[in-house]
Amino acid sequence: EYMGCSRKMENYPYPPDCDHGKRVLLEYVWIDGTGQNYRSKTKVVETEPKTPADCPVWNYDGSSTYQAMGHDSEVYITPRAIFNDPFRRGNSKLVLCDCITPAGEPLSSNTRAAAAAIFEQCKELEPWFGIEQEYTLFKDGAPLGWPRSNARSFGGPCVQLGYPGPQGPYYCGAGYDVSFGRAFSDAHLKACLYAGVTISGTNGEVMPGQWEYQVGPCVGIDSGDHLHISRYIAHRVGELMGIVVSLDPKPVPGDWNGAGCHTNFSTKPMRSPGGFKVILDAVEKLGKKHMKHVEVYGEGNERRMTGQHETSRLDEFSSGVANRGCSVRIPRFTERDDCGYFEDRRPASNMDPYVVTPLIVETCCLDA
């Protein structure tokens, strides 16, 4: 099977004898005006690009993507990163782009441009990011492992017959009755590896139908590029399997975990001997600008950050060693080794990495 669906790899998306010769298929990918949704279209070129600069600047109708008015609808897309295309394979590529006006100015929805400028200021610090992307899989309007019913539960989801039992057995669980969506997770992992995404792992999460994968360690702007293309790949795998990938921070209300995008961070001084003090100084700076961060850490994050279900409170900053109920967790290995990294647990699953990662750098490294 191809990525867990009934189509075989060699039959998707065209028959194996349908040779496009030496011509190359480039799938240009960009983020639309919502800041959340991905758009893409195909360009056929004569030679295989080796760098983003080898891919021509293109354009599209911004009036159909919430990014322009009809009377002046042309938006340019500038290639910024290229990946192998795991769907067409061969010499085909995914081309991640950002959006600019014909005058060369970044669109208001283009958060990558500002991020790249900030990372240029701190290249010598070698900022590393490891991002834990949680997501929930839906089919026919319900998370995988949940019943498809319009009936009201009258008192809680566990009362209605067919609902999953309380949280506990699902995290990293194995078995038909506790693991829902492993075929998707494996397919997505393999597709990202083929694409060249710096993906470092995956696991089932606490709520049934919820999964996580990790992107990193990546340096600077690469973190946002790799996370965004991994999300695009997830949606494309979902197309094949008839599954919707949700990045909602609290997809199921009640006594269930939400979905986050925990962001692990370090700089060269933090990773060097004695770097624990640098980490503590950075965490203190984060505490002083707590509300500035949570305001841009994802839409709907207030539904997730309640102080329960492995979250801290939205309106309070906290930190601790090995404490997953804090805003910022310091791993026990970091404390033991006197150097390493820390984890910002506040970002929501739908956060924009082009906003979150440069803000962490700005607060921890560039602010006086």
One Martini backbone bead per residue (centre of mass of N, CA, C, O) as a GRO file, in nm:
protein
  368
    1GLU     BB    1   0.100   0.033   0.013
    2TYR     BB    2   0.024   0.386   0.008
    3MET     BB    3   0.037   0.535   0.296
    4GLY     BB    4  -0.217   0.337   0.391
    5CYS     BB    5  -0.338   0.299   0.115
    6SER     BB    6  -0.463   0.142  -0.178
    7ARG     BB    7  -0.246   0.280  -0.324
    8LYS     BB    8   0.017   0.253  -0.515
    9MET     BB    9   0.301   0.411  -0.565
   10GLU     BB   10   0.319   0.361  -0.886
   11ASN     BB   11   0.002   0.487  -0.914
   12TYR     BB   12   0.118   0.754  -0.781
   13PRO     BB   13  -0.035   1.000  -0.978
   14TYR     BB   14   0.085   0.805  -1.205
   15PRO     BB   15   0.176   0.609  -1.429
   16PRO     BB   16   0.481   0.456  -1.488
   17ASP     BB   17   0.460   0.519  -1.818
   18CYS     BB   18   0.447   0.835  -1.741
   19ASP     BB   19   0.681   1.012  -1.890
   20HIS     BB   20   0.850   1.340  -1.834
   21GLY     BB   21   1.135   1.310  -1.862
   22LYS     BB   22   1.342   1.595  -1.801
   23ARG     BB   23   1.123   1.717  -1.666
   24VAL     BB   24   1.014   1.934  -1.395
   25LEU     BB   25   0.833   1.916  -1.086
   26LEU     BB   26   0.695   2.202  -0.918
   27GLU     BB   27   0.580   2.262  -0.583
   28TYR     BB   28   0.429   2.539  -0.485
   29VAL     BB   29   0.448   2.676  -0.149
   30TRP     BB   30   0.202   2.848   0.060
   31ILE     BB   31   0.075   3.101   0.269
   32ASP     BB   32  -0.204   3.234   0.349
   33GLY     BB   33  -0.404   3.487   0.494
   34THR     BB   34  -0.458   3.310   0.760
   35GLY     BB   35  -0.173   3.158   0.849
   36GLN     BB   36  -0.262   2.828   0.805
   37ASN     BB   37  -0.294   2.782   0.510
   38TYR     BB   38  -0.232   2.586   0.219
   39ARG     BB   39  -0.076   2.640  -0.095
   40SER     BB   40  -0.068   2.502  -0.441
   41LYS     BB   41   0.146   2.468  -0.741
   42THR     BB   42   0.245   2.379  -1.073
   43LYS     BB   43   0.576   2.363  -1.218
   44VAL     BB   44   0.738   2.345  -1.533
   45VAL     BB   45   1.072   2.242  -1.595
   46GLU     BB   46   1.395   2.167  -1.739
   47THR     BB   47   1.549   2.183  -1.457
   48GLU     BB   48   1.706   2.088  -1.175
   49PRO     BB   49   1.706   2.211  -0.869
   50LYS     BB   50   1.945   2.297  -0.599
   51THR     BB   51   1.820   2.578  -0.535
   52PRO     BB   52   1.609   2.834  -0.481
   53ALA     BB   53   1.750   3.019  -0.703
   54ASP     BB   54   1.664   2.811  -0.943
   55CYS     BB   55   1.382   2.923  -0.890
   56PRO     BB   56   1.132   3.083  -1.005
   57VAL     BB   57   0.948   3.342  -0.994
   58TRP     BB   58   0.608   3.375  -0.906
   59ASN     BB   59   0.241   3.361  -0.936
   60TYR     BB   60  -0.087   3.477  -0.806
   61ASP     BB   61  -0.422   3.485  -0.682
   62GLY     BB   62  -0.487   3.682  -0.404
   63SER     BB   63  -0.810   3.700  -0.409
   64SER     BB   64  -0.818   3.367  -0.337
   65THR     BB   65  -0.621   3.409  -0.042
   66TYR     BB   66  -0.655   3.674   0.134
   67GLN     BB   67  -0.421   3.898  -0.025
   68ALA     BB   68  -0.624   4.050  -0.230
   69MET     BB   69  -0.754   4.237  -0.474
   70GLY     BB   70  -0.906   4.218  -0.781
   71HIS     BB   71  -0.763   4.487  -0.908
   72ASP     BB   72  -0.484   4.366  -0.737
   73SER     BB   73  -0.392   4.025  -0.742
   74GLU     BB   74  -0.086   4.010  -0.759
   75VAL     BB   75   0.137   3.754  -0.637
   76TYR     BB   76   0.448   3.682  -0.518
   77ILE     BB   77   0.674   3.392  -0.529
   78THR     BB   78   0.952   3.307  -0.323
   79PRO     BB   79   1.199   3.101  -0.305
   80ARG     BB   80   1.346   2.934   0.006
   81ALA     BB   81   1.281   2.612  -0.019
   82ILE     BB   82   1.386   2.271  -0.082
   83PHE     BB   83   1.223   1.955  -0.165
   84ASN     BB   84   1.141   1.651  -0.184
   85ASP     BB   85   0.894   1.469  -0.355
   86PRO     BB   86   0.691   1.213  -0.210
   87PHE     BB   87   0.466   1.187  -0.447
   88ARG     BB   88   0.633   1.203  -0.729
   89ARG     BB   89   0.922   1.209  -0.725
   90GLY     BB   90   1.221   1.191  -0.832
   91ASN     BB   91   1.284   1.529  -0.952
   92SER     BB   92   1.085   1.636  -0.769
   93LYS     BB   93   0.950   1.936  -0.598
   94LEU     BB   94   0.940   2.128  -0.308
   95VAL     BB   95   0.842   2.483  -0.282
   96LEU     BB   96   0.915   2.715  -0.052
   97CYS     BB   97   0.734   3.019   0.007
   98ASP     BB   98   0.706   3.366  -0.018
   99CYS     BB   99   0.521   3.675   0.006
  100ILE     BB  100   0.493   3.932  -0.249
  101THR     BB  101   0.506   4.213  -0.402
  102PRO     BB  102   0.581   4.364  -0.700
  103ALA     BB  103   0.771   4.567  -0.518
  104GLY     BB  104   0.904   4.363  -0.282
  105GLU     BB  105   0.702   4.336  -0.050
  106PRO     BB  106   0.588   4.209   0.220
  107LEU     BB  107   0.335   4.068   0.331
  108SER     BB  108   0.145   4.067   0.614
  109SER     BB  109   0.153   3.735   0.607
  110ASN     BB  110   0.473   3.761   0.604
  111THR     BB  111   0.675   3.623   0.862
  112ARG     BB  112   0.958   3.543   0.745
  113ALA     BB  113   1.111   3.807   0.694
  114ALA     BB  114   1.146   3.896   0.992
  115ALA     BB  115   1.283   3.639   1.091
  116ALA     BB  116   1.537   3.649   0.912
  117ALA     BB  117   1.643   3.918   1.030
  118ILE     BB  118   1.689   3.816   1.319
  119PHE     BB  119   1.883   3.576   1.252
  120GLU     BB  120   2.110   3.756   1.133
  121GLN     BB  121   2.189   3.880   1.429
  122CYS     BB  122   2.258   3.552   1.550
  123LYS     BB  123   2.453   3.344   1.407
  124GLU     BB  124   2.683   3.300   1.629
  125LEU     BB  125   2.474   3.140   1.830
  126GLU     BB  126   2.330   2.900   1.712
  127PRO     BB  127   2.014   2.851   1.691
  128TRP     BB  128   1.821   2.598   1.834
  129PHE     BB  129   1.549   2.378   1.723
  130GLY     BB  130   1.279   2.184   1.882
  131ILE     BB  131   0.970   2.067   1.750
  132GLU     BB  132   0.646   1.975   1.892
  133GLN     BB  133   0.400   1.833   1.692
  134GLU     BB  134   0.068   1.851   1.748
  135TYR     BB  135  -0.218   1.636   1.656
  136THR     BB  136  -0.543   1.575   1.497
  137LEU     BB  137  -0.748   1.310   1.384
  138PHE     BB  138  -0.997   1.319   1.125
  139LYS     BB  139  -1.321   1.148   1.059
  140ASP     BB  140  -1.623   1.241   0.986
  141GLY     BB  141  -1.597   1.467   1.240
  142ALA     BB  142  -1.399   1.268   1.403
  143PRO     BB  143  -1.193   1.135   1.596
  144LEU     BB  144  -0.992   0.895   1.619
  145GLY     BB  145  -1.172   0.660   1.823
  146TRP     BB  146  -1.447   0.796   1.772
  147PRO     BB  147  -1.766   0.850   1.755
  148ARG     BB  148  -2.035   0.885   1.510
  149SER     BB  149  -2.232   1.127   1.672
  150ASN     BB  150  -2.523   1.342   1.766
  151ALA     BB  151  -2.537   1.270   2.046
  152ARG     BB  152  -2.581   1.343   2.365
  153SER     BB  153  -2.400   1.271   2.670
  154PHE     BB  154  -2.498   1.349   2.947
  155GLY     BB  155  -2.210   1.422   3.144
  156GLY     BB  156  -2.015   1.294   2.930
  157PRO     BB  157  -1.818   1.102   2.717
  158CYS     BB  158  -1.824   0.828   2.901
  159VAL     BB  159  -2.137   0.771   2.893
  160GLN     BB  160  -2.127   0.717   2.603
  161LEU     BB  161  -2.144   0.482   2.390
  162GLY     BB  162  -1.807   0.446   2.244
  163TYR     BB  163  -1.631   0.596   2.411
  164PRO     BB  164  -1.351   0.668   2.531
  165GLY     BB  165  -1.162   0.636   2.775
  166PRO     BB  166  -0.969   0.752   2.981
  167GLN     BB  167  -0.686   0.877   3.029
  168GLY     BB  168  -0.359   0.666   2.982
  169PRO     BB  169  -0.329   0.434   2.731
  170TYR     BB  170  -0.238   0.619   2.468
  171TYR     BB  171   0.041   0.691   2.532
  172CYS     BB  172   0.236   0.504   2.337
  173GLY     BB  173   0.042   0.300   2.238
  174ALA     BB  174  -0.055  -0.055   2.192
  175GLY     BB  175  -0.333  -0.110   1.992
  176TYR     BB  176  -0.652  -0.111   1.863
  177ASP     BB  177  -0.778   0.032   2.146
  178VAL     BB  178  -0.529   0.284   2.162
  179SER     BB  179  -0.449   0.309   1.847
  180PHE     BB  180  -0.505   0.604   1.633
  181GLY     BB  181  -0.305   0.652   1.333
  182ARG     BB  182  -0.033   0.504   1.262
  183ALA     BB  183  -0.035   0.503   0.952
  184PHE     BB  184  -0.011   0.804   0.928
  185SER     BB  185   0.245   0.857   1.093
  186ASP     BB  186   0.431   0.678   0.917
  187ALA     BB  187   0.380   0.815   0.645
  188HIS     BB  188   0.476   1.094   0.730
  189LEU     BB  189   0.760   1.020   0.813
  190LYS     BB  190   0.854   0.909   0.537
  191ALA     BB  191   0.794   1.163   0.372
  192CYS     BB  192   0.988   1.351   0.528
  193LEU     BB  193   1.246   1.193   0.480
  194TYR     BB  194   1.237   1.213   0.172
  195ALA     BB  195   1.231   1.531   0.162
  196GLY     BB  196   1.440   1.639   0.411
  197VAL     BB  197   1.335   1.651   0.681
  198THR     BB  198   1.403   1.736   1.021
  199ILE     BB  199   1.312   1.446   1.154
  200SER     BB  200   1.316   1.275   1.496
  201GLY     BB  201   1.003   1.188   1.553
  202THR     BB  202   0.735   0.979   1.708
  203ASN     BB  203   0.397   0.985   1.873
  204GLY     BB  204   0.166   0.907   2.078
  205GLU     BB  205  -0.090   1.054   2.255
  206VAL     BB  206  -0.308   1.116   2.517
  207MET     BB  207  -0.519   1.150   2.309
  208PRO     BB  208  -0.729   1.009   2.115
  209GLY     BB  209  -0.603   1.083   1.786
  210GLN     BB  210  -0.323   1.178   1.892
  211TRP     BB  211  -0.017   1.337   1.775
  212GLU     BB  212   0.350   1.331   1.725
  213TYR     BB  213   0.622   1.542   1.609
  214GLN     BB  214   0.972   1.605   1.535
  215VAL     BB  215   1.159   1.910   1.470
  216GLY     BB  216   1.495   1.841   1.469
  217PRO     BB  217   1.759   2.011   1.471
  218CYS     BB  218   1.744   2.362   1.397
  219VAL     BB  219   1.860   2.652   1.229
  220GLY     BB  220   1.672   2.896   1.263
  221ILE     BB  221   1.482   2.929   0.981
  222ASP     BB  222   1.465   2.619   0.930
  223SER     BB  223   1.248   2.552   1.133
  224GLY     BB  224   1.007   2.683   0.985
  225ASP     BB  225   1.040   2.541   0.714
  226HIS     BB  226   1.015   2.244   0.817
  227LEU     BB  227   0.743   2.269   0.959
  228HIS     BB  228   0.569   2.365   0.722
  229ILE     BB  229   0.627   2.126   0.527
  230SER     BB  230   0.522   1.909   0.724
  231ARG     BB  231   0.231   2.009   0.724
  232TYR     BB  232   0.177   1.982   0.428
  233ILE     BB  233   0.232   1.679   0.415
  234ALA     BB  234   0.006   1.598   0.606
  235HIS     BB  235  -0.227   1.695   0.426
  236ARG     BB  236  -0.155   1.511   0.184
  237VAL     BB  237  -0.185   1.244   0.330
  238GLY     BB  238  -0.480   1.294   0.408
  239GLU     BB  239  -0.593   1.283   0.124
  240LEU     BB  240  -0.525   0.977   0.075
  241MET     BB  241  -0.682   0.880   0.366
  242GLY     BB  242  -0.930   1.055   0.459
  243ILE     BB  243  -0.784   1.285   0.645
  244VAL     BB  244  -0.791   1.521   0.905
  245VAL     BB  245  -0.578   1.785   1.004
  246SER     BB  246  -0.550   1.911   1.334
  247LEU     BB  247  -0.445   2.236   1.507
  248ASP     BB  248  -0.612   2.241   1.745
  249PRO     BB  249  -0.565   2.310   2.087
  250LYS     BB  250  -0.892   2.211   2.150
  251PRO     BB  251  -1.076   1.969   2.004
  252VAL     BB  252  -1.169   1.861   2.299
  253PRO     BB  253  -1.365   1.907   2.540
  254GLY     BB  254  -1.252   1.877   2.862
  255ASP     BB  255  -1.092   1.573   2.985
  256TRP     BB  256  -0.855   1.676   2.767
  257ASN     BB  257  -0.603   1.710   2.581
  258GLY     BB  258  -0.429   1.914   2.414
  259ALA     BB  259  -0.244   2.106   2.159
  260GLY     BB  260   0.095   2.148   2.091
  261CYS     BB  261   0.432   2.338   2.039
  262HIS     BB  262   0.693   2.261   2.161
  263THR     BB  263   0.994   2.465   2.232
  264ASN     BB  264   1.320   2.399   2.173
  265PHE     BB  265   1.616   2.568   2.319
  266SER     BB  266   1.940   2.690   2.189
  267THR     BB  267   2.275   2.785   2.235
  268LYS     BB  268   2.602   2.776   2.234
  269PRO     BB  269   2.635   2.871   2.532
  270MET     BB  270   2.426   2.660   2.648
  271ARG     BB  271   2.601   2.402   2.533
  272SER     BB  272   2.817   2.489   2.709
  273PRO     BB  273   3.009   2.502   2.958
  274GLY     BB  274   2.799   2.662   3.193
  275GLY     BB  275   2.505   2.712   3.044
  276PHE     BB  276   2.291   2.721   3.275
  277LYS     BB  277   2.304   3.024   3.335
  278VAL     BB  278   2.204   3.117   3.059
  279ILE     BB  279   1.930   2.979   3.086
  280LEU     BB  280   1.829   3.127   3.340
  281ASP     BB  281   1.840   3.408   3.212
  282ALA     BB  282   1.637   3.347   2.983
  283VAL     BB  283   1.395   3.267   3.160
  284GLU     BB  284   1.372   3.539   3.301
  285LYS     BB  285   1.306   3.699   3.043
  286LEU     BB  286   1.047   3.546   2.971
  287GLY     BB  287   0.888   3.627   3.227
  288LYS     BB  288   0.883   3.942   3.160
  289LYS     BB  289   0.736   3.847   2.856
  290HIS     BB  290   0.487   3.662   2.867
  291MET     BB  291   0.244   3.811   2.724
  292LYS     BB  292   0.384   3.865   2.455
  293HIS     BB  293   0.395   3.564   2.384
  294VAL     BB  294   0.101   3.445   2.424
  295GLU     BB  295  -0.033   3.637   2.211
  296VAL     BB  296   0.155   3.462   1.969
  297TYR     BB  297   0.106   3.128   2.041
  298GLY     BB  298  -0.193   3.105   1.942
  299GLU     BB  299  -0.501   3.026   1.849
  300GLY     BB  300  -0.686   2.928   2.133
  301ASN     BB  301  -0.489   2.884   2.387
  302GLU     BB  302  -0.688   2.937   2.630
  303ARG     BB  303  -0.822   2.646   2.608
  304ARG     BB  304  -0.547   2.497   2.700
  305MET     BB  305  -0.430   2.712   2.920
  306THR     BB  306  -0.538   2.603   3.254
  307GLY     BB  307  -0.340   2.408   3.441
  308GLN     BB  308  -0.407   2.158   3.279
  309HIS     BB  309  -0.300   1.904   3.098
  310GLU     BB  310   0.006   1.990   3.087
  311THR     BB  311  -0.033   2.296   3.190
  312SER     BB  312  -0.030   2.621   3.217
  313ARG     BB  313  -0.108   2.931   3.285
  314LEU     BB  314  -0.166   3.200   3.086
  315ASP     BB  315  -0.131   3.434   3.335
  316GLU     BB  316   0.134   3.258   3.410
  317PHE     BB  317   0.464   3.224   3.520
  318SER     BB  318   0.681   2.929   3.483
  319SER     BB  319   0.941   2.715   3.632
  320GLY     BB  320   1.122   2.392   3.580
  321VAL     BB  321   1.232   2.081   3.665
  322ALA     BB  322   1.056   1.838   3.501
  323ASN     BB  323   0.799   2.037   3.451
  324ARG     BB  324   0.483   2.005   3.274
  325GLY     BB  325   0.332   2.260   3.440
  326CYS     BB  326   0.506   2.464   3.292
  327SER     BB  327   0.613   2.702   3.084
  328VAL     BB  328   0.917   2.612   3.162
  329ARG     BB  329   1.134   2.346   3.084
  330ILE     BB  330   1.397   2.173   3.252
  331PRO     BB  331   1.597   1.940   3.204
  332ARG     BB  332   1.768   1.721   3.397
  333PHE     BB  333   2.021   1.700   3.218
  334THR     BB  334   2.086   2.002   3.221
  335GLU     BB  335   2.139   2.025   3.521
  336ARG     BB  336   2.356   1.801   3.540
  337ASP     BB  337   2.549   1.924   3.293
  338ASP     BB  338   2.538   2.250   3.287
  339CYS     BB  339   2.381   2.204   3.007
  340GLY     BB  340   2.176   2.295   2.700
  341TYR     BB  341   1.821   2.312   2.735
  342PHE     BB  342   1.486   2.434   2.666
  343GLU     BB  343   1.119   2.438   2.727
  344ASP     BB  344   0.853   2.576   2.554
  345ARG     BB  345   0.503   2.507   2.644
  346ARG     BB  346   0.304   2.736   2.520
  347PRO     BB  347   0.270   2.662   2.242
  348ALA     BB  348   0.060   2.599   1.999
  349SER     BB  349  -0.020   2.393   1.734
  350ASN     BB  350  -0.085   2.675   1.549
  351MET     BB  351   0.171   2.800   1.540
  352ASP     BB  352   0.413   3.036   1.428
  353PRO     BB  353   0.746   2.986   1.370
  354TYR     BB  354   0.804   3.284   1.254
  355VAL     BB  355   0.727   3.400   1.548
  356VAL     BB  356   0.838   3.227   1.786
  357THR     BB  357   1.146   3.188   1.735
  358PRO     BB  358   1.235   3.493   1.716
  359LEU     BB  359   1.122   3.577   1.994
  360ILE     BB  360   1.304   3.405   2.165
  361VAL     BB  361   1.566   3.529   2.066
  362GLU     BB  362   1.506   3.822   2.132
  363THR     BB  363   1.464   3.784   2.440
  364CYS     BB  364   1.729   3.604   2.512
  365CYS     BB  365   1.962   3.766   2.310
  366LEU     BB  366   1.884   4.087   2.226
  367ASP     BB  367   1.799   4.176   2.485
  368ALA     BB  368   1.913   4.368   2.759
   0.00000   0.00000   0.00000
